[in-house]
Amino acid sequence: MTATDPVGPVSFDVNYVDQTGYGTINSTTDGSGVNFSLTPPVPDTVPPVITLVGPSSVDVLLNSNYVDAGATAFDNVDGNLTANLGESDNVDTSTIGTYTVTYTVSDSSGNAAIPVSRTVNVVSTVPSADVTPPVITLLGTTPVDSLVGTPYFDAGATALDNVDGNITANIVTTNLVDPNTIGQYIVSYNVSDATGNAAIPVTRTVNVVAATTTPPIATTTPDTTPPVITLLGVSLINITMGTTYTDAGATALDSVDGVRPVTVSGSVNTGAVGTYQLIYQASDISGNLASSTRTVNVVAIIPPAGGGGGSNPGRGGGGSSTASGGSTFPSNGNKDLPKIERVLGASVFRFGHSILKMGDQNGDVKALQLFLIDQNSGSIAKQLAKVGATGYFGPMTSRALIEYQRKVGVGPYLGRLFPKLARYISNKISLNQT
């Protein structure tokens, strides 16, 4: 393109837009013509951004009319593209369920925005917002007098919320009581529920007083209820001699004074067979005493039956034995085992109990263990032989019994003795008596 300019040199710029974006034509004149230079546009590769109007998840009532709040779209070159938004809406308010409304858009350069979606839950009822704060309840009384120089144990408080339930563990307690300084102190309790509703704070007044202070005249019914001691673990424990025993302890809670310290007396000597008792005691401020006991039985490791130097451990005599060769299991002279009776001239073994299970401890269990060791049915029976027939029905005895049942095909495999299995084993033992 050329042109003449009678006036003299002139320069000017022309902006333009093509399919690739914005560009500039730089031009000058020298009086005889026009010279053009082209500054090509920078390609637009930035996609628009879609923003939801309102929350990303909403609940609507069944059979109601739902109108989505919509979205906006802006592009760095094209500007506001909200009018160009595409909407995919499959919400059916006549059917309970979860639906999705999705928005899409592209700019003039073909850059597609990341789709943005809103979840719409069609429900039968829309839950109301939780605006009810939790309620804190003091354990014990207020005010409380505590003697100077003695530890102060606060009774605590509980907190219940209409939505979150028991939130006692979330209580924040401010306890500035100095038990060594006479004065009046305040213990405060605060808590909030998951929605942020704060409970009305509750306080307890604690008076640290001298020992010579005249006690106030009682205006309420005297506290005559002792604390409740809760053993941690079971109250009856059987352990094998020579093992280490660690006591689980106990806790104590009083209806007035709250948590109380527990003292324990007694000891367990795992080096000596016997029955030991551990006695736990706790008292409240009013002097009510509570006590609880745990019994610990230290059981000896009893070796398998037999004492000879034979090649088959767990059997008697000096050599290996067979099912009909006269096993020394169990002896009539052992008063701890079930008796072997003579019936029509034959030796007949009878269990005293046709049902034995985990936790049982008696002579029948010992007889069963000796039988399982004698049968040597597999690896678990070998482990039982190392421990010996203790007379206590534990996990190893249960597994050894199942191992034997599978070997002989007598089910069901319950890991305990039941009448059918008791009769089967009794017959097997009877055949082995001489």
Secondary structure, DSSP 8 states (H G I E B T S, - for coil): -----SS--EEEEEEEEETTEEEEEEEEE-SS-EEEEEE---------EEEESS-SEEEEETT-------EEEEETTTEE-GGG-EEEE---TTS-EEEEEEEE-B-TT--B---EEEEEEEESS---------EEEESS-SSEEEETTS------EEEEETTTEE-GGG-EEEE---TTS-EEEEEEEE-B-TT--B---EEEEEEEE-TTS------S-------EEEESS-SEEEEETTS------EEEEETTTEEE--EEE----TTS-EEEEEEEEEE-TT--EEEEEEEEEEE-----S--S--SSTTS-SSS---TTS----S-TT-TTS--EEEETTEEEE--S-S-B-TT-BSHHHHHHHHHHHHHT-SHHHHHHHHH---SB--HHHHHHHHHHHHHHT-----SSB-HHHHHHHHHHHHHT--
